[in-house]
Amino acid sequence: MRTALVIGTGLIGTSAALALAQRGVTVHLDDHDPEQARTAAALGAGIDEAPEGPVDLAVVAAPPAHVASVLADAMRRGLARGYLDVASVKGGPRRELEALGLDLSAYIGTHPMSGREKSGPLAATADLFEGRPWVLTPTRDTDTEVLNLALELVSHCRAVPVVMDADAHDRAVALVSHMPHLVSSLVAARLEHAEESAVRLCGQGIRDVTRIAASDPRMWIDILSANPGPVADLLADVSADLDETVRALRALESSDEARRREGTAGVEDVLRRGNAGQVRVPGKHGSAPRVYETVVVLIDDQPGQLARIFADAGQAGVNVEDVRIEHATGQQAGLIQLMVEPKAVPVLSAALRERGWAIRQ
């Protein structure tokens, strides 16, 4: 691939453009908002000028509701040899294109499974997709050259290609992305009018659950409007579980011992099912999840503290597999949780103590 046209210079489009540009591809940028395309160009994502002739690949990064119309316009104008979109829903846009009577041999639907809570070109990074799954949904009609162009794009972005049926993809993302976002928003909404004294008690647990609720509502309305059925089905199942859990908790309030035992069993059931589901979430680099142990270190909220602790861990010969930070309420300090292999715990703990760090048991 030598040339590409990215239509839509938001977070995903600009990030893909940055990755392509860094690999030596000449990238042309287009957006319904010219200022946004100019911003992406200023970041080094390409040039905000129309190509003189057909490019090798056109990447449509428009919202799901507009993907089909943007693709149809680009294909009718012959802007590229191959076309793909990066929308988070795949079945609907393809059916719209089929209804328009277009030849879809030059098109493939794709979806990079990566993003951020922020949107727009200023939030974009060339490494946004690195190590992340990038779904490709070819059909029997997809031209081999177009599939190869899509795979080349995925390679330039250092993502991991995953081939799926379009409708199976939409059901999958409803489960692992769209439904969780709404559940996160429902939990976060409980905080909107909560008493300040309660909100001040927020810890890492509530931060983890509500993090994705910070995303742009306008973007999510577009996404959910394109995949409402599968998301509604899943939320109906969640609603049934919630009803059962509410009944179990009410039973725990009872003075009747049998009802309390029934309530305990109901709550335990949902917690155990949650355990069983959580262990199926892929671990590091998409591999099977592994059990790590945690070394908890008290750190001051000062520049250079994280760099020091990682350097000290490295000098001890310990690889930090994951990390979490919990900030102390009302103090310029926090706890950093270093997840490591179980056998590395005594080595790391001793090394950090020796270097003056306060280890919490």
C-alpha positions as CSV (number, residue, x, y, z in Angstrom):
1,M,0.0,0.0,0.0
2,R,1.4,3.3,-1.1
3,T,-1.5,5.7,-0.8
4,A,-4.6,5.9,1.4
5,L,-7.6,8.2,1.9
6,V,-9.0,8.5,5.4
7,I,-12.5,9.8,5.5
8,G,-13.4,11.0,9.0
9,T,-10.6,12.3,11.2
10,G,-11.8,11.6,14.7
11,L,-10.0,9.4,17.2
12,I,-10.0,6.2,15.1
13,G,-9.5,7.7,11.7
14,T,-6.7,9.9,12.8
15,S,-5.0,7.1,14.8
16,A,-5.1,4.9,11.7
17,A,-3.8,7.7,9.6
18,L,-0.9,8.4,12.0
19,A,0.1,4.7,12.0
20,L,0.0,4.6,8.1
21,A,2.0,7.8,7.8
22,Q,4.6,6.5,10.1
23,R,5.0,3.5,7.9
24,G,5.6,5.7,4.8
25,V,2.1,5.6,3.3
26,T,0.9,8.8,1.7
27,V,-2.3,9.6,3.5
28,H,-4.9,12.0,2.3
29,L,-7.4,13.3,4.9
30,D,-11.0,14.3,4.5
31,D,-13.7,15.2,6.9
32,H,-17.1,17.0,6.8
33,D,-15.4,19.5,9.2
34,P,-12.4,20.9,7.4
35,E,-10.9,22.2,10.6
36,Q,-10.8,18.7,12.1
37,A,-8.9,17.4,9.0
38,R,-6.5,20.3,9.3
39,T,-5.9,19.4,12.9
40,A,-5.2,15.8,12.0
41,A,-2.8,17.0,9.3
42,A,-1.0,19.2,11.7
43,L,-0.4,16.2,14.0
44,G,1.4,14.4,11.2
45,A,-1.5,12.1,10.1
46,G,-1.3,13.1,6.4
47,I,-2.3,16.0,4.1
48,D,-5.8,17.5,4.0
49,E,-5.8,17.6,0.2
50,A,-7.8,15.4,-2.2
51,P,-5.8,12.8,-4.1
52,E,-5.2,13.4,-7.8
53,G,-6.5,9.9,-8.6
54,P,-7.6,6.7,-7.0
55,V,-5.7,5.7,-3.9
56,D,-4.9,2.1,-2.9
57,L,-7.3,2.1,0.1
58,A,-10.1,4.3,1.4
59,V,-10.7,4.0,5.1
60,V,-14.1,5.3,6.2
61,A,-14.2,6.3,9.8
62,A,-17.6,7.9,10.0
63,P,-20.2,7.2,12.7
64,P,-22.2,4.0,12.1
65,A,-25.4,5.9,11.0
66,H,-23.4,7.6,8.1
67,V,-21.0,4.8,7.1
68,A,-23.1,3.4,4.3
69,S,-23.8,6.8,2.7
70,V,-20.2,7.9,2.9
71,L,-19.0,4.5,1.5
72,A,-21.5,4.6,-1.3
73,D,-20.4,8.1,-2.3
74,A,-16.7,7.2,-2.3
75,M,-17.3,4.0,-4.3
76,R,-19.5,5.8,-6.9
77,R,-16.7,8.4,-7.3
78,G,-14.1,5.7,-7.7
79,L,-11.8,7.1,-5.0
80,A,-9.9,3.9,-4.3
81,R,-9.0,0.3,-5.4
82,G,-10.3,-1.0,-2.1
83,Y,-12.7,0.3,0.6
84,L,-13.2,-0.5,4.3
85,D,-14.9,1.1,7.2
86,V,-14.0,0.9,10.9
87,A,-17.5,1.3,12.5
88,S,-18.3,-0.6,15.6
89,V,-21.3,-2.3,13.9
90,K,-20.9,-4.4,10.7
91,G,-24.2,-6.1,9.6
92,G,-26.3,-3.0,9.1
93,P,-23.9,-0.9,6.9
94,R,-23.3,-3.9,4.6
95,R,-27.1,-4.5,4.2
96,E,-27.6,-0.8,3.4
97,L,-24.9,-1.0,0.7
98,E,-26.4,-4.1,-0.7
99,A,-29.8,-2.4,-0.9
100,L,-28.2,0.4,-2.9
101,G,-27.1,-2.1,-5.5
102,L,-23.4,-1.5,-5.2
103,D,-20.7,-4.0,-6.2
104,L,-19.3,-4.9,-2.9
105,S,-16.3,-7.0,-4.1
106,A,-14.0,-4.0,-3.4
107,Y,-15.4,-3.5,0.2
108,I,-14.7,-5.2,3.5
109,G,-16.2,-4.2,6.8
110,T,-13.7,-4.0,9.7
111,H,-13.7,-3.0,13.4
112,P,-10.6,-2.2,15.4
113,M,-11.4,-3.2,19.0
114,S,-9.7,-0.2,20.6
115,G,-10.6,3.3,21.7
116,R,-10.5,5.9,24.5
117,E,-13.0,7.8,26.5
118,K,-11.9,10.9,24.6
119,S,-12.8,11.6,21.0
120,G,-11.4,13.8,18.2
121,P,-8.1,14.0,16.4
122,L,-6.3,15.5,19.5
123,A,-6.9,12.2,21.3
124,A,-5.4,10.1,18.6
125,T,-2.2,8.1,18.8
126,A,-0.3,6.0,16.3
127,D,-0.1,3.1,18.8
128,L,-3.9,3.1,19.7
129,F,-4.4,-0.3,18.0
130,E,-1.1,-2.0,19.0
131,G,-1.7,-5.5,20.2
132,R,-5.5,-5.1,20.0
133,P,-7.9,-7.3,18.0
134,W,-9.0,-5.9,14.6
135,V,-12.1,-7.7,13.3
136,L,-12.4,-8.3,9.5
137,T,-15.7,-9.5,8.1
138,P,-15.1,-10.7,4.5
139,T,-17.7,-12.5,2.5
140,R,-17.5,-14.8,-0.5
141,D,-17.7,-11.7,-2.7
142,T,-14.7,-9.9,-1.2
143,D,-11.9,-9.5,-3.6
144,T,-8.6,-11.1,-2.4
145,E,-6.7,-7.9,-3.2
146,V,-9.1,-5.9,-0.9
147,L,-8.7,-8.4,1.9
148,N,-4.9,-8.2,1.6
149,L,-5.1,-4.3,1.7
150,A,-7.1,-4.6,4.9
151,L,-4.6,-7.0,6.4
152,E,-1.8,-4.6,5.4
153,L,-3.6,-1.8,7.3
154,V,-4.0,-4.0,10.3
155,S,-0.3,-4.9,10.2
156,H,0.8,-1.2,9.9
157,C,-1.3,-0.5,13.0
158,R,0.3,-3.4,14.8
159,A,-3.1,-4.9,15.6
160,V,-4.2,-8.5,15.6
161,P,-6.5,-9.6,12.7
162,V,-9.6,-11.6,13.6
163,V,-12.0,-12.9,10.9
164,M,-15.7,-13.0,11.8
165,D,-19.1,-13.1,10.3
166,A,-20.6,-9.5,10.4
167,D,-23.8,-10.4,12.4
168,A,-21.8,-12.6,14.8
169,H,-19.5,-9.6,15.3
170,D,-22.4,-7.4,16.2
171,R,-23.7,-9.9,18.8
172,A,-20.2,-10.2,20.2
173,V,-19.6,-6.4,20.6
174,A,-23.1,-6.0,22.1
175,L,-21.9,-8.4,24.9
176,V,-18.3,-7.2,25.4
177,S,-18.6,-3.5,24.6
178,H,-22.1,-2.0,24.1
179,M,-24.0,-3.5,27.0
180,P,-21.1,-3.0,29.5
181,H,-21.0,0.7,28.5
182,L,-24.7,1.1,29.4
183,V,-24.3,-0.8,32.6
184,S,-21.4,1.5,33.6
185,S,-23.5,4.5,32.8
186,L,-26.4,3.2,34.9
187,V,-24.0,2.8,37.9
188,A,-22.4,6.2,37.3
189,A,-25.9,7.8,37.1
190,R,-26.5,6.8,40.7
191,L,-23.7,9.2,41.7
192,E,-25.1,12.3,40.0
193,H,-27.3,13.4,42.9
194,A,-25.6,11.4,45.7
195,E,-24.6,13.3,48.8
196,E,-21.1,14.7,48.7
197,S,-20.1,12.9,51.9
198,A,-20.8,9.6,50.1
199,V,-19.0,10.5,46.8
200,R,-15.9,11.4,48.8
201,L,-15.7,7.7,49.8
202,C,-15.3,6.6,46.2
203,G,-12.4,4.1,45.8
204,Q,-10.8,2.1,43.0
205,G,-13.8,-0.2,42.7
206,I,-16.2,2.5,41.7
207,R,-13.6,4.1,39.5
208,D,-13.1,0.8,37.6
209,V,-16.9,0.2,37.2
210,T,-17.6,3.8,36.0
211,R,-14.5,4.6,33.9
212,I,-16.1,4.0,30.5
213,A,-19.2,6.1,31.4
214,A,-17.0,9.2,30.7
215,S,-17.3,8.6,26.9
216,D,-19.0,11.1,24.6
217,P,-22.8,10.4,24.7
218,R,-23.3,11.6,21.1
219,M,-20.9,9.0,19.9
220,W,-22.6,6.2,21.9
221,I,-26.0,7.2,20.6
222,D,-24.7,6.6,17.1
223,I,-23.3,3.2,18.1
224,L,-26.3,2.0,20.0
225,S,-28.7,3.1,17.4
226,A,-26.9,0.8,14.9
227,N,-27.0,-2.2,17.2
228,P,-30.1,-1.8,19.4
229,G,-31.6,-5.4,19.2
230,P,-28.7,-7.4,20.5
231,V,-28.0,-4.9,23.3
232,A,-31.6,-4.8,24.4
233,D,-31.6,-8.6,24.5
234,L,-28.6,-8.6,26.8
235,L,-29.9,-5.9,29.0
236,A,-33.2,-7.9,29.4
237,D,-31.0,-10.8,30.7
238,V,-29.2,-8.4,33.1
239,S,-32.5,-7.0,34.2
240,A,-33.8,-10.5,35.1
241,D,-30.6,-11.2,37.1
242,L,-31.1,-7.8,38.9
243,D,-34.7,-8.7,39.8
244,E,-33.5,-12.1,41.2
245,T,-30.7,-10.4,43.2
246,V,-33.1,-7.8,44.6
247,R,-35.4,-10.5,45.8
248,A,-32.4,-12.3,47.4
249,L,-31.3,-9.2,49.2
250,R,-34.8,-8.5,50.4
251,A,-34.9,-12.1,51.7
252,L,-31.7,-11.4,53.7
253,E,-33.7,-8.7,55.6
254,S,-36.2,-11.3,56.7
255,S,-36.4,-12.5,60.3
256,D,-37.2,-16.0,58.9
257,E,-34.2,-18.2,58.9
258,A,-35.3,-20.2,55.8
259,R,-35.8,-17.0,53.8
260,R,-32.4,-15.7,54.9
261,R,-30.8,-18.9,53.7
262,E,-32.6,-18.6,50.4
263,G,-31.4,-15.0,50.1
264,T,-27.8,-16.0,50.8
265,A,-28.0,-18.7,48.2
266,G,-29.3,-16.2,45.6
267,V,-26.6,-13.6,46.2
268,E,-23.9,-16.3,46.3
269,D,-25.2,-17.6,43.0
270,V,-24.8,-14.3,41.1
271,L,-21.3,-13.7,42.7
272,R,-20.1,-17.2,41.7
273,R,-21.4,-16.7,38.2
274,G,-19.6,-13.4,38.1
275,N,-16.4,-15.2,39.1
276,A,-16.9,-17.8,36.4
277,G,-17.4,-15.1,33.8
278,Q,-14.6,-12.9,34.9
279,V,-11.9,-15.7,34.6
280,R,-12.9,-16.0,30.9
281,V,-11.7,-12.5,30.1
282,P,-8.5,-12.8,28.2
283,G,-5.3,-12.0,30.0
284,K,-2.1,-10.3,28.9
285,H,-1.5,-10.2,25.1
286,G,-4.9,-12.0,24.7
287,S,-3.6,-15.2,26.3
288,A,-5.4,-17.2,28.9
289,P,-5.7,-15.2,32.2
290,R,-3.0,-15.9,34.8
291,V,-3.0,-15.5,38.5
292,Y,-0.7,-12.8,39.8
293,E,0.1,-11.7,43.3
294,T,0.2,-8.1,44.4
295,V,2.9,-6.0,46.0
296,V,1.4,-2.9,47.5
297,V,3.6,0.2,47.9
298,L,2.9,3.5,49.4
299,I,4.0,6.4,47.2
300,D,4.0,10.2,47.4
301,D,2.2,12.1,44.6
302,Q,5.3,13.7,43.3
303,P,7.0,13.7,39.8
304,G,9.3,10.8,39.2
305,Q,7.9,8.4,41.7
306,L,6.5,5.9,39.2
307,A,9.6,6.0,37.2
308,R,11.7,5.3,40.3
309,I,9.6,2.3,41.4
310,F,9.6,0.7,38.0
311,A,13.4,1.3,37.7
312,D,13.9,-0.4,41.1
313,A,11.7,-3.3,40.1
314,G,13.7,-3.7,36.9
315,Q,17.0,-3.6,38.8
316,A,15.6,-6.4,41.0
317,G,15.0,-8.5,37.8
318,V,11.2,-8.5,38.3
319,N,8.8,-8.0,35.4
320,V,5.7,-6.0,36.5
321,E,2.8,-7.7,34.7
322,D,0.1,-5.1,35.6
323,V,-0.3,-2.1,37.7
324,R,-3.0,-0.1,39.5
325,I,-2.9,3.1,41.4
326,E,-5.3,4.0,44.2
327,H,-5.1,7.6,45.3
328,A,-5.6,8.4,49.0
329,T,-8.6,10.7,49.7
330,G,-7.4,14.2,50.9
331,Q,-3.7,13.3,50.9
332,Q,-0.9,13.8,48.4
333,A,-0.2,10.1,48.5
334,G,-1.5,6.8,47.1
335,L,-1.0,3.1,46.9
336,I,0.5,1.5,43.8
337,Q,-0.4,-2.2,43.3
338,L,2.3,-4.1,41.4
339,M,1.0,-7.4,39.9
340,V,3.8,-9.9,39.5
341,E,4.4,-13.7,39.3
342,P,3.9,-15.3,42.7
343,K,7.6,-16.4,42.9
344,A,8.7,-12.8,42.4
345,V,6.8,-11.4,45.4
346,P,9.5,-11.9,48.1
347,V,12.3,-10.8,45.7
348,L,10.4,-7.6,44.8
349,S,9.3,-6.8,48.3
350,A,12.8,-7.2,49.7
351,A,14.4,-5.1,47.0
352,L,11.9,-2.3,47.3
353,R,12.2,-2.2,51.1
354,E,16.0,-2.1,50.7
355,R,15.6,1.0,48.5
356,G,13.4,2.8,51.1
357,W,9.9,2.0,49.8
358,A,7.1,1.4,52.3
359,I,5.5,-1.9,51.6
360,R,1.9,-2.5,52.7
361,Q,0.9,-6.1,53.7
